[in-house]
Amino acid sequence: MVPIIWVLLALITPLAAGEYNPVVNVGEVLIPWNDLPGVDGESHSWKQLEGKKVVIVAFTCNTCPYAIDYEVRLKDLAKKWHDDDRVGLVAVNSNLIDEDSLEAMAEKAKAAKFTFPYLKDEKQELGKAWGATRTPEFFVLDQERHVVYMGALDDDTDAEKATINYVNKAVEAVLAGKQPEVQETVAIGCNIRYKRSRRR
């Protein structure tokens, strides 16, 4: 059952860009994905996460130094929630370069021993629709798939200095029927390499 205050907030929150996200705001229901190829050779869709009370989506890639630095923390995040059937985690790669091809992603996932779906946003439609601009960049969604948090994983790109894991706190808040104290932060990382469209 969705707390009534969340419903009221969703009704009064304007559909506009967030403080740091150029496209979506906290509280919005995001555009779902369908038929995204995964490194497992299968096609993945939003419906595979039905029943999950919380979904974590991480935009990442093979090549960005920040994304590479965060690999261990991403795997730790997956490990923390792996045995909780209420939580799902998916990684998405929207980069349009050869080093981030699906084949290269499969090699990365195998070498890094990823335990979560790693999907290729080949048409870059998902990344653009969600306003994802960096790797890594995280979104936490509730059971109705409203955005409850978006931005960085934690409060410092240096793992030894990081003290607050915003994503974990957001997941814990949703599972407790609450809203996260921090709902949006600046995602720090490499720019997602989107295909440039010519102006008409």
N, C-alpha and C positions, 0 to 999 in steps of 0.2 A: 504494500500500500504506500503510495507516494505521500509524504507529509504535505499537509495543505499549504504550508508556507512556501514550499518549493513550487507548487502549482501557481500560487499568487505571484511569486517572483518571476516565473516564466511568462506570465501574462503581462506583467508591467515592464519587463526588460525589453528594450527596443532591439530589433534585429539589425545590428550594426557591427562594425569591426570592434575587436577587443582593444584593450589598452596597448598591447604589443602585436597582436595578430591582425594582419591587414584585411581579413575577410570575415571571420566569425567572432562571436562573443560568447562568453560563459553563459550557459543556460540554453544555448541553441541545440537543436537536434541536427546532427550532421548528416550529409549525404552518404548513403551506404556504398559499399563496394560490391561488385559482382564480377565473377570470373577473372580474378587476378591470379596469374600463375605463381606458384610457389616453387621453392628449391626442391621440394619433394616430388616434383613432376605432376602435381595435382592442381586443379583449379579451385580457388578459394572464394567464398562469399561471406557476406555479413551474416547470413542465416546460420552459419556454422557456430556462431557465438550465441545463438538463442538460448535463454535460460541463465546466462551469466549475469550476475548482479552488477559486476563491474568489468569494464574492458579497458585495457591499456593498449594504446597504439603508439609505437615508437617509429618515427621517421628517421632512418639512418642510411648508411651506405658503406661500401667497401673501402673507399679511398680517402675520405676526409680524416685528417689527423685527429680531430676532436672525436669523431665517431669511433676511430680505432682506439683512442684512449678510454672511451666509455664502454668498450666491449665487455670488460670484466664486470663493470657495474650493471650493464644490461643483463648479463647472465646471472648475476646475483639477484637482480630483481625478479627474473623468471624463476629462479630457484626458490625464492621466498614464497611465491604464490603458486608454485607448481601443484602442490597437493591440496589446494583450496579450490573446490569445484565451482565456487561462486565467482572466481576471477579468471579472466582470459587475457592473454598477452599476444600481440601480433606486431611484427616489425615490417615496415614498408620501405622500399627503396624507389624513389622517384627520379633519381639522377639519370640523365640521358648521355652517358658516355660509355665507351667500350668496357672500361674497367668495372663498370657497374651493370654489366649485362646479366641476364638470368644465369648464364653458364658460370660467369665469374662469381656470382652470388652463391651458387651451389658449392663451388670450391671453398669459398669463405666459410659458409655455414658448416661444412664438413670439417675444415681445419680448426675452426673455433668451437666446434661441438655445440652449436646452437640447439636448444631443446624446444624452440618455439617456431611457429610459422614465419618464414621470411619471404615476403611477397614482392613482386615486381609491378610497379605502377607504370606500365609501359607507355600508356598514352598521357601520363602525367595529370590525368583528370582528377584523381583523388587528392593529390598534394595541393593542386591549385584550388580545388573546392574547399579544402579545409584550411587554406591559408598557411600551409606549412612552408617555411622559408629556410630552415636550417637543418643540419644534421650534426648532432642528434636533436630532435624535438619531440616532446611527449604530449599525448592527449589522454585524459582519463574520462571515461564516459560511465554514466549510471545505467540502471536497468532499462530506462526508457531511451537511452543513448543521448541524453543531454550532456553537453560538455560541463564537467564539474571542475576540471583543472586543465591548463595547457601551458606549456613552456619548457623550462629546463627540468632535468631529473632531480638535481640537487643544487646546493648553494655555492658550489665552487668547482671549477673544472679540474682542479688538483684534488685527486681522491683523498689525499692525506689531510687536506684542509676542509673537506666537505663535512658539515655537521648536521644539515637538514636535508632529508630526502623528501622533496615535495610530492613526488608521485606516491610513495608509500603512505605518506600522511593522508593524501587524498583518497586512496583506496580504503584505508582504515576508517576514514570519516564516513564514506558512503556505506560501508558494511555496518557501521554503527547507526545508520539512519540520520546522519548529520551532513552538513556542508563543510568542505575543507576551509580552514582559516585562511589559507593562501590559495587563490583560485587562478592566478595568472602571474607568470614571471617571464623575463626575457630569456629566450632560447639562444644560447651562445654556441656557435659552431660554424661550419662552412655553409655558404649559400648553396641551396639545392639548385642544380644546373637544369633550369627549365629551357625548353626550346623557345627561342625568340620568335614572336609573331610580328610580321611586317604591318606597319600602320598603313591604313588606306587613306 
